Amino acid sequence: MGQEAAAAIARNNETLSIVCTGQTEGTEGGSAGAQSEEHENSDAPQPDKTDWPRWMAEEYELLSSATPDSDWLNAISSWTSLERAYGFKTSTIGLPKTARPSEVSQWIKFGRSTRRETQVTSVEKLEAAWWKWWAFLSPEWRMMDQEGRPVTGEGSGEWGILAHPGANGIAMVLLPLLWWRKAEKTGGASESWLRAVHDIAWVLKGLLSAATSKKYVPFSRNDMH
């Protein structure tokens, strides 16, 4: 790994250490009390729900109930703004199934129900599958760390397959993050989950910026790796 990549990963790790403050040493999930206090003080962005399609209203209700973590709330807020920028259109082509967590297939099989609890048999397997799928979906210009995970805040370019509007788009990547967090049941979120949310929040801001600045380049079949 070159010096530039190593430095970028170091900067990212510093950011993560800030995101994860409040965790108690020696525990995976950290201090529930410290995180709860932070969550109570966080201001949840209130989205404009005008003209929302039914699928979006239902998924927002589900996603916004996951955790009051500020990065998560910001990610959900950016997602709702992004769908509005897309004009609430939905692509008929789904995201690639390669490396997709089995829980997503399970959810689709049962009619995309937001009322039925999606079963997670292994948090560790879902975590590994989510990161593998996320890395696969990421554009080639994104830098990867030694674990093959995208480095937040580095690089720029077109978003490729992630510029995918509607019910078959990036909302499909947010849902397994919700199931992962609920399945942890540790009081505080794991460092890996916080890092995943931090990264997808950054990507959503980038997608929103591109969409609102008329630089939106919709995905094509060539983006389907």
Secondary structure, 3 states (H helix, E strand, C coil): CCHHHHHHHHHHHHHHHHHCCCCCCCCCCCCHHHHHHHHHHCCCCCCCCCCCCHHHHHHHHHHCCCCCCHHHHHHHHHHHHHHHHCCCCCCCCCCCCCCCCHHHHHHHHCCCCCCCCCCCCCHHHHHHHHHHHHHHHCCCCCCECCCCCECCCCCCCCCHHHCCCCCCCCHHHHHHHHHHHHHHCCCCCCHHHHHHHHHHHHHHHHHHHHHHCCCCCCCCHHHCC
